[in-house]
Amino acid sequence: MASFDFELVKGHQVASGLANDDRFVIGTIALQLPLFNRLGLNLDNYHRATLNAQFNCEEVILNHVDYHFTQVKWHRDLPAEDFRFCRCQVLHADQAYSSIIYQPMAETKTEHFQPKNQLEILAPFIDNIHYGDICRLVVADTALTFV
């Protein structure tokens, strides 16, 4: 296993539903979870928001995926999207949380793009975590490449 430090940064807040976007009042994650469940990935134990993990590099590339779903039509007003997931752990304040990297593919997205040095992570609810915290991501040895 390999581990990498990241800074927790504020994202678009559409995943959680805090973005004041009428299309995603309950959040994009809550809308997508039932579809992922039907495709074989149960994410019920994860918080309905993403951790936005920013790494000290130009780009982080996800090399290994545990799940890859194509053409998921999760919202009536948006085109279908492709998603990739990679199991991982997030370490914060001496606690380890079973998590999963959540990667909507940029090629199929129409908005809410992430910087290339950032990953979105689904994790259980983590008490006392804040923007600016330095956390650690643990993944399989060859799962990520940093450029």
Backbone as a printed PyTorch tensor [residue, N CA C, xyz], in Angstrom:
tensor([[[  0.8450,  -1.1900,   0.0000],
         [  0.0000,   0.0000,   0.0000],
         [  0.8800,   1.2400,   0.0000]],

        [[  0.3740,   2.2950,  -0.5920],
         [  1.0830,   3.5740,  -0.6310],
         [  0.2190,   4.6180,   0.0670]],

        [[  0.8530,   5.6470,   0.6070],
         [  0.0790,   6.7050,   1.2700],
         [  0.6040,   8.0710,   0.8490]],

        [[ -0.3120,   9.0100,   0.7610],
         [ -0.0180,  10.3450,   0.2640],
         [ -0.7900,  11.3750,   1.0730]],

        [[ -0.1230,  12.4520,   1.4500],
         [ -0.7950,  13.5460,   2.1440],
         [ -1.5820,  14.3960,   1.1620]],

        [[ -2.7010,  14.9180,   1.6340],
         [ -3.4860,  15.8660,   0.8450],
         [ -4.0900,  16.9120,   1.7710]],

        [[ -4.4440,  18.0390,   1.1650],
         [ -5.1520,  19.0900,   1.8960],
         [ -6.6260,  19.0080,   1.5470]],

        [[ -7.4720,  19.0860,   2.5660],
         [ -8.9060,  19.0980,   2.3490],
         [ -9.3150,  20.5070,   1.9170]],

        [[ -9.9080,  20.6100,   0.7200],
         [-10.2890,  21.9140,   0.1820],
         [-11.7850,  21.9340,  -0.1150]],

        [[-12.3170,  23.1290,  -0.1930],
         [-13.7340,  23.3020,  -0.5030],
         [-13.9650,  23.0450,  -1.9880]],

        [[-15.0060,  22.2850,  -2.2810],
         [-15.3580,  21.9980,  -3.6690],
         [-16.5380,  22.8430,  -4.1220]],

        [[-17.2150,  22.3570,  -5.1400],
         [-18.3730,  23.0760,  -5.6990],
         [-19.6080,  22.9770,  -4.8120]],

        [[-19.6320,  22.0300,  -3.9070],
         [-20.7120,  21.7630,  -2.9580],
         [-21.9990,  21.2540,  -3.6000]],

        [[-21.9070,  20.7870,  -4.8450],
         [-23.0880,  20.1690,  -5.4530],
         [-23.2670,  18.7370,  -4.9760]],

        [[-22.1750,  18.0550,  -4.6460],
         [-22.2750,  16.6740,  -4.1620],
         [-23.1110,  16.5970,  -2.8930]],

        [[-22.9370,  17.5630,  -2.0160],
         [-23.6380,  17.5750,  -0.7270],
         [-25.0090,  18.2460,  -0.7850]],

        [[-25.2580,  19.0190,  -1.8320],
         [-26.5090,  19.7710,  -1.9200],
         [-26.4360,  21.1470,  -1.2940]],

        [[-25.2360,  21.5960,  -0.8940],
         [-25.0790,  22.9030,  -0.2530],
         [-24.8130,  24.0360,  -1.2430]],

        [[-24.8490,  23.7560,  -2.5360],
         [-24.4860,  24.7490,  -3.5480],
         [-25.6220,  25.6960,  -3.9260]],

        [[-26.7890,  25.5240,  -3.3460],
         [-27.9550,  26.3440,  -3.7130],
         [-28.2780,  26.2190,  -5.1940]],

        [[-28.1650,  25.0080,  -5.7140],
         [-28.5220,  24.7090,  -7.1030],
         [-29.8250,  23.9100,  -7.0500]],

        [[-30.8920,  24.4940,  -7.5840],
         [-32.2120,  23.8730,  -7.5150],
         [-32.2720,  22.4810,  -8.1380]],

        [[-31.3370,  22.1490,  -9.0180],
         [-31.3270,  20.8240,  -9.6430],
         [-30.8490,  19.7430,  -8.6710]],

        [[-30.0800,  20.1430,  -7.6690],
         [-29.4380,  19.1750,  -6.7820],
         [-29.7110,  19.4940,  -5.3110]],

        [[-30.9430,  19.7140,  -4.9620],
         [-31.3130,  20.1310,  -3.6070],
         [-30.8210,  19.1180,  -2.5710]],

        [[-30.9300,  17.8270,  -2.8850],
         [-30.4580,  16.8110,  -1.9370],
         [-29.0070,  16.4090,  -2.2170]],

        [[-28.4210,  16.9700,  -3.2460],
         [-27.0340,  16.6740,  -3.5930],
         [-26.9240,  15.6310,  -4.6910]],

        [[-25.8630,  15.7470,  -5.4630],
         [-25.6590,  14.8090,  -6.5770],
         [-25.3880,  13.3950,  -6.0700]],

        [[-24.6840,  13.2700,  -4.9550],
         [-24.3690,  11.9360,  -4.4340],
         [-25.6530,  11.1980,  -4.0660]],

        [[-26.5560,  11.8500,  -3.3590],
         [-27.8180,  11.2180,  -2.9690],
         [-28.6240,  10.7960,  -4.2040]],

        [[-28.5470,  11.5680,  -5.2700],
         [-29.2540,  11.2200,  -6.5050],
         [-28.6050,  10.0260,  -7.2080]],

        [[-27.2950,   9.9210,  -7.1200],
         [-26.5730,   8.8790,  -7.8460],
         [-26.5180,   7.5360,  -7.1090]],

        [[-26.5490,   7.5510,  -5.7710],
         [-26.3550,   6.3270,  -4.9880],
         [-27.2770,   5.1720,  -5.3780]],

        [[-28.5770,   5.4000,  -5.5730],
         [-29.4350,   4.2680,  -5.9410],
         [-29.0140,   3.6290,  -7.2740]],

        [[-28.5410,   4.4360,  -8.2020],
         [-28.1060,   3.8980,  -9.4980],
         [-26.8340,   3.0780,  -9.3440]],

        [[-25.8760,   3.5800,  -8.5780],
         [-24.6430,   2.8240,  -8.3440],
         [-24.9550,   1.5110,  -7.6180]],

        [[-25.9060,   1.5640,  -6.6990],
         [-26.3020,   0.3620,  -5.9660],
         [-26.8440,  -0.6930,  -6.9360]],

        [[-27.6940,  -0.2750,  -7.8610],
         [-28.2520,  -1.2110,  -8.8460],
         [-27.1660,  -1.7770,  -9.7590]],

        [[-26.0780,  -1.0110,  -9.9530],
         [-24.9680,  -1.4760, -10.7950],
         [-23.9730,  -2.3470, -10.0280]],

        [[-24.1940,  -2.5140,  -8.7170],
         [-23.3630,  -3.4170,  -7.9350],
         [-22.4270,  -2.7660,  -6.9410]],

        [[-22.5210,  -1.4520,  -6.7570],
         [-21.6590,  -0.7550,  -5.8000],
         [-22.5240,  -0.1200,  -4.7190]],

        [[-22.4960,  -0.6980,  -3.5310],
         [-23.2890,  -0.1930,  -2.4150],
         [-22.4710,   0.8620,  -1.6690]],

        [[-22.9520,   2.0820,  -1.6790],
         [-22.2880,   3.2090,  -1.0190],
         [-23.1150,   3.7520,   0.1420]],

        [[-24.0170,   2.9410,   0.6700],
         [-24.9200,   3.3950,   1.7240],
         [-24.2000,   3.8370,   2.9920]],

        [[-23.0140,   3.3150,   3.2710],
         [-22.2980,   3.6630,   4.4990],
         [-21.4690,   4.9330,   4.3910]],

        [[-21.5350,   5.5830,   3.2460],
         [-20.7500,   6.8040,   3.0450],
         [-21.6160,   8.0490,   3.2110]],

        [[-20.9850,   9.1160,   3.6810],
         [-21.6530,  10.4100,   3.8120],
         [-22.0490,  10.9150,   2.4290]],

        [[-23.1490,  11.6100,   2.3360],
         [-23.6730,  12.0920,   1.0460],
         [-22.9970,  13.3960,   0.6280]],

        [[-21.6800,  13.3550,   0.5720],
         [-20.8570,  14.4940,   0.1520],
         [-19.4810,  13.9270,  -0.1780]],

        [[-18.6390,  14.7230,  -0.8070],
         [-17.2820,  14.2550,  -1.0970],
         [-16.2630,  15.0720,  -0.3270]],

        [[-15.1650,  14.4130,   0.0100],
         [-13.9810,  15.1100,   0.4920],
         [-13.1940,  15.4940,  -0.7500]],

        [[-12.8150,  16.7470,  -0.8420],
         [-12.0280,  17.2110,  -1.9830],
         [-10.5670,  17.2320,  -1.5560]],

        [[ -9.8150,  16.2650,  -2.0700],
         [ -8.4260,  16.0440,  -1.6890],
         [ -7.5050,  16.6910,  -2.7190]],

        [[ -6.7860,  17.7160,  -2.2820],
         [ -5.8660,  18.4200,  -3.1850],
         [ -4.4320,  18.0080,  -2.8590]],

        [[ -3.7200,  17.5470,  -3.8890],
         [ -2.3640,  17.0550,  -3.7310],
         [ -1.3660,  18.0890,  -4.2310]],

        [[ -0.1580,  18.0460,  -3.6990],
         [  0.9020,  18.9930,  -4.0560],
         [  1.5970,  18.5070,  -5.3260]],

        [[  0.9150,  18.6700,  -6.4540],
         [  1.4290,  18.2670,  -7.7590],
         [  0.6220,  19.0150,  -8.8220]],

        [[  0.9720,  18.8080, -10.0670],
         [  0.2050,  19.4200, -11.1640],
         [ -1.0360,  18.5990, -11.5050]],

        [[ -0.8730,  17.2660, -11.4200],
         [ -1.9680,  16.3740, -11.8120],
         [ -1.8300,  15.0560, -11.0710]],

        [[ -2.9620,  14.4960, -10.6780],
         [ -2.9930,  13.1560, -10.0990],
         [ -3.8340,  12.2820, -11.0310]],

        [[ -3.2690,  11.1350, -11.3900],
         [ -3.9120,  10.2360, -12.3420],
         [ -4.3010,   8.9500, -11.6240]],

        [[ -5.5510,   8.5660, -11.7780],
         [ -6.0590,   7.3320, -11.1950],
         [ -5.7890,   6.1870, -12.1700]],

        [[ -4.8910,   5.2780, -11.7900],
         [ -4.4830,   4.1600, -12.6490],
         [ -5.2940,   2.8950, -12.4120]],

        [[ -5.8070,   2.7360, -11.2130],
         [ -6.5080,   1.5050, -10.8490],
         [ -7.9420,   1.8460, -10.4680]],

        [[ -8.8760,   1.0810, -10.9800],
         [-10.2720,   1.2630, -10.5810],
         [-10.8580,  -0.0710, -10.1570]],

        [[-11.7070,  -0.0240,  -9.1460],
         [-12.4360,  -1.2070,  -8.6970],
         [-13.7960,  -1.3120,  -9.3700]],

        [[-14.3370,  -0.1730,  -9.7750],
         [-15.6230,  -0.1220, -10.4720],
         [-15.5410,   0.9360, -11.5570]],

        [[-16.1480,   0.6420, -12.7010],
         [-16.2150,   1.6050, -13.8040],
         [-17.5960,   1.4600, -14.4380]],

        [[-18.3790,   2.5180, -14.3410],
         [-19.7290,   2.5120, -14.8920],
         [-19.8010,   3.5340, -16.0220]],

        [[-20.3660,   3.1250, -17.1340],
         [-20.4720,   4.0270, -18.2840],
         [-21.9250,   4.3940, -18.5500]],

        [[-22.0740,   5.6060, -19.0490],
         [-23.3690,   6.1230, -19.4840],
         [-24.4570,   5.9970, -18.4120]],

        [[-24.1410,   6.4900, -17.2220],
         [-25.0980,   6.4990, -16.1150],
         [-25.9530,   7.7620, -16.2420]],

        [[-27.2160,   7.5780, -16.4840],
         [-28.1590,   8.6910, -16.6240],
         [-28.7820,   8.9300, -15.2510]],

        [[-28.1930,   9.8550, -14.4940],
         [-28.6140,  10.0520, -13.1030],
         [-29.4620,  11.3070, -12.9070]],

        [[-29.5720,  12.1560, -13.9200],
         [-30.3970,  13.3690, -13.8030],
         [-31.0640,  13.6490, -15.1420]],

        [[-32.3370,  13.9660, -15.1000],
         [-33.0940,  14.1460, -16.3540],
         [-32.5880,  15.2970, -17.2020]],

        [[-31.9830,  16.3310, -16.5920],
         [-31.5500,  17.5100, -17.3350],
         [-30.0900,  17.4640, -17.7790]],

        [[-29.3900,  16.3770, -17.4670],
         [-27.9710,  16.2750, -17.8060],
         [-27.7190,  15.0180, -18.6290]],

        [[-26.7070,  15.0610, -19.4940],
         [-26.3850,  13.8360, -20.2430],
         [-25.8050,  12.7700, -19.3170]],

        [[-25.8450,  11.5350, -19.7780],
         [-25.2750,  10.4240, -19.0120],
         [-23.7840,  10.6480, -18.8180]],

        [[-23.2650,  10.1250, -17.6920],
         [-21.8510,  10.2880, -17.3630],
         [-21.2110,   8.9400, -17.0800]],

        [[-19.8790,   8.9130, -17.2010],
         [-19.0860,   7.7440, -16.8260],
         [-18.4500,   8.0220, -15.4620]],

        [[-18.3450,   6.9760, -14.6350],
         [-17.7970,   7.1030, -13.2830],
         [-16.7980,   5.9870, -13.0210]],

        [[-15.7350,   6.3180, -12.2920],
         [-14.7500,   5.3320, -11.8450],
         [-14.6010,   5.4480, -10.3330]],

        [[-14.3250,   4.3040,  -9.6920],
         [-14.1930,   4.2400,  -8.2400],
         [-12.9860,   3.3810,  -7.8850]],

        [[-12.2780,   3.7850,  -6.8460],
         [-11.1150,   3.0390,  -6.3650],
         [-11.1530,   3.0150,  -4.8370]],

        [[-11.1450,   1.8290,  -4.2660],
         [-11.1660,   1.6960,  -2.8030],
         [ -9.8920,   2.2780,  -2.2030]],

        [[-10.0390,   2.8920,  -1.0300],
         [ -8.9140,   3.5310,  -0.3610],
         [ -9.2430,   3.6740,   1.1200]],

        [[ -8.3360,   4.2990,   1.8380],
         [ -8.5830,   4.6940,   3.2220],
         [ -8.1780,   6.1520,   3.3650]],

        [[ -8.9170,   6.8620,   4.2020],
         [ -8.5580,   8.2200,   4.5840],
         [ -8.1390,   8.1890,   6.0460]],

        [[ -6.9800,   8.7570,   6.3300],
         [ -6.5020,   8.8620,   7.7030],
         [ -6.6420,  10.3100,   8.1480]],

        [[ -7.3020,  10.5060,   9.2850],
         [ -7.4900,  11.8410,   9.8420],
         [ -7.4960,  11.7170,  11.3550]],

        [[ -6.6830,  12.5000,  12.0120],
         [ -6.6310,  12.5350,  13.4900],
         [ -6.4860,  11.1300,  14.0750]],

        [[ -5.5380,  10.3930,  13.5480],
         [ -5.2240,   9.0400,  14.0480],
         [ -6.3660,   8.0410,  13.8910]],

        [[ -7.2900,   8.3180,  13.0140],
         [ -8.3830,   7.3950,  12.7090],
         [ -8.3080,   7.0240,  11.2300]],

        [[ -8.6180,   5.7690,  10.9150],
         [ -8.6660,   5.3060,   9.5310],
         [-10.1250,   5.0890,   9.1320]],

        [[-10.4760,   5.5780,   7.9560],
         [-11.8450,   5.4750,   7.4470],
         [-11.8270,   4.7670,   6.0960]],

        [[-12.5400,   3.6490,   5.9980],
         [-12.6850,   2.9800,   4.7060],
         [-13.4240,   3.9190,   3.7760]],

        [[-12.8450,   4.1720,   2.6210],
         [-13.3640,   5.1880,   1.7080],
         [-13.2440,   4.6920,   0.2790]],

        [[-13.6670,   5.5420,  -0.6530],
         [-13.5580,   5.1970,  -2.0660],
         [-13.3750,   6.4830,  -2.8730]],

        [[-12.4050,   6.4550,  -3.7720],
         [-12.2270,   7.5820,  -4.6930],
         [-13.3890,   7.5480,  -5.6630]],

        [[-13.9970,   8.7030,  -5.8600],
         [-15.1790,   8.8760,  -6.7180],
         [-14.7440,   9.7780,  -7.8510]],

        [[-14.7520,   9.2650,  -9.0830],
         [-14.2580,  10.0620, -10.1990],
         [-15.2490,  10.0930, -11.3590]],

        [[-16.0970,  11.1320, -11.4050],
         [-16.8790,  11.3480, -12.6190],
         [-15.8830,  11.7110, -13.7310]],

        [[-15.9950,  11.0870, -14.8650],
         [-15.0160,  11.2940, -15.9260],
         [-15.2370,  12.6440, -16.6110]],

        [[-14.1780,  13.4140, -16.6950],
         [-14.2460,  14.7630, -17.2710],
         [-14.7740,  14.7370, -18.7040]],

        [[-14.4990,  13.6630, -19.4280],
         [-14.9290,  13.5680, -20.8290],
         [-16.4460,  13.5350, -20.9790]],

        [[-17.1470,  13.1370, -19.9380],
         [-18.6040,  13.0350, -20.0360],
         [-19.3310,  14.0630, -19.1680]],

        [[-18.5750,  14.8750, -18.4330],
         [-19.1880,  15.9150, -17.5890],
         [-19.4750,  17.1620, -18.4160]],

        [[-20.4230,  17.9480, -17.9650],
         [-20.7190,  19.2150, -18.6340],
         [-20.4230,  20.4270, -17.7470]],

        [[-20.2120,  20.1880, -16.4450],
         [-19.9470,  21.2880, -15.5160],
         [-19.3420,  20.7440, -14.2270]],

        [[-18.9440,  21.6450, -13.3250],
         [-18.3770,  21.3080, -12.0190],
         [-17.0950,  20.4740, -12.1330]],

        [[-16.1800,  20.9670, -12.9370],
         [-14.9030,  20.2760, -13.1300],
         [-13.9850,  20.5030, -11.9370]],

        [[-13.1590,  19.5050, -11.6420],
         [-12.1930,  19.5730, -10.5480],
         [-10.8190,  19.9310, -11.1140]],

        [[ -9.9850,  20.6080, -10.3250],
         [ -8.6020,  20.8120, -10.7500],
         [ -7.9190,  19.4610, -10.9490]],

        [[ -6.9300,  19.4060, -11.8140],
         [ -6.2680,  18.1450, -12.1440],
         [ -5.4720,  17.5590, -10.9810]],

        [[ -5.1730,  18.3700,  -9.9730],
         [ -4.4230,  17.8580,  -8.8190],
         [ -5.3520,  17.5120,  -7.6440]],

        [[ -6.6030,  17.2580,  -7.9550],
         [ -7.5960,  17.0200,  -6.9060],
         [ -8.3910,  15.7490,  -7.1930]],

        [[ -8.6860,  15.0040,  -6.1330],
         [ -9.5690,  13.8380,  -6.2070],
         [-10.7540,  14.0600,  -5.2820]],

        [[-11.8730,  13.4640,  -5.6420],
         [-13.0390,  13.4610,  -4.7650],
         [-13.1150,  12.0900,  -4.0960]],

        [[-13.4210,  12.0970,  -2.8080],
         [-13.4400,  10.8580,  -2.0330],
         [-14.7490,  10.7650,  -1.2610]],

        [[-15.3730,   9.6020,  -1.3350],
         [-16.5340,   9.3070,  -0.5040],
         [-16.0410,   8.5760,   0.7300]],

        [[-16.4920,   9.0200,   1.8910],
         [-16.0640,   8.4530,   3.1680],
         [-17.2440,   8.5000,   4.1290]],

        [[-17.1750,   7.7450,   5.2150],
         [-18.1900,   7.9180,   6.2570],
         [-18.0910,   9.3490,   6.8060]],

        [[-19.1050,   9.7930,   7.5230],
         [-19.0460,  11.1180,   8.1330],
         [-17.8600,  11.1520,   9.1030]],

        [[-17.0490,  12.1950,   9.0150],
         [-15.8660,  12.3410,   9.8610],
         [-16.0600,  13.5810,  10.7310]],

        [[-16.1330,  13.3670,  12.0380],
         [-16.2600,  14.4800,  12.9800],
         [-14.9900,  15.3230,  12.9760]],

        [[-15.1600,  16.6050,  13.1970],
         [-14.0430,  17.5390,  13.3980],
         [-13.0360,  17.5700,  12.2550]],

        [[-13.5060,  17.4450,  11.0380],
         [-12.6450,  17.6210,   9.8700],
         [-12.9830,  18.9740,   9.2700]],

        [[-11.9580,  19.6900,   8.8100],
         [-12.1580,  21.0660,   8.3470],
         [-11.3290,  21.3410,   7.0940]],

        [[-11.7920,  22.2980,   6.2980],
         [-10.9980,  22.7460,   5.1550],
         [ -9.6390,  23.1970,   5.6640]],

        [[ -8.6070,  22.8190,   4.9340],
         [ -7.2460,  23.1520,   5.3310],
         [ -6.5560,  22.0500,   6.1090]],

        [[ -7.3200,  21.0600,   6.6020],
         [ -6.7050,  19.9360,   7.3090],
         [ -5.8350,  19.1320,   6.3480]],

        [[ -4.7240,  18.6400,   6.8640],
         [ -3.8800,  17.7330,   6.1040],
         [ -4.2600,  16.3150,   6.5160]],

        [[ -4.6640,  15.5250,   5.5450],
         [ -5.0750,  14.1470,   5.7640],
         [ -4.1680,  13.2450,   4.9300]],

        [[ -4.3660,  11.9600,   5.0690],
         [ -3.5390,  11.0020,   4.3230],
         [ -4.4670,  10.0400,   3.5880]],

        [[ -4.1260,   9.7690,   2.3350],
         [ -4.8550,   8.8130,   1.5130],
         [ -4.0010,   7.5600,   1.3740]],

        [[ -4.5790,   6.4080,   1.6490],
         [ -3.9000,   5.1190,   1.5070],
         [ -4.5870,   4.3500,   0.3810]],

        [[ -3.7890,   3.9500,  -0.6060],
         [ -4.2990,   3.2410,  -1.7740],
         [ -3.3270,   2.1300,  -2.1680]],

        [[ -3.7420,   1.2920,  -3.0860],
         [ -2.8510,   0.2610,  -3.6240],
         [ -1.6190,   0.9480,  -4.2300]],

        [[ -0.4950,   0.2440,  -4.1960],
         [  0.7990,   0.8180,  -4.6000],
         [  0.7850,   1.5410,  -5.9430]],

        [[  0.1500,   1.0090,  -6.9310],
         [  0.2020,   1.6040,  -8.2750],
         [ -1.0940,   2.3210,  -8.6610]],

        [[ -1.9430,   2.5990,  -7.6860],
         [ -3.2530,   3.1800,  -7.9950],
         [ -3.1690,   4.6050,  -8.5080]],

        [[ -2.1660,   5.3640,  -8.0740],
         [ -2.0810,   6.7760,  -8.4550],
         [ -0.7180,   7.0990,  -9.0460]],

        [[ -0.7300,   8.0400,  -9.9850],
         [  0.5000,   8.6230, -10.5120],
         [  0.3990,  10.1250, -10.3040]],

        [[  1.4880,  10.7280,  -9.8090],
         [  1.5310,  12.1650,  -9.5980],
         [  2.4680,  12.7950, -10.6240]],

        [[  1.9750,  13.8260, -11.2840],
         [  2.7460,  14.5260, -12.3210],
         [  3.0730,  15.9140, -11.8180]]])
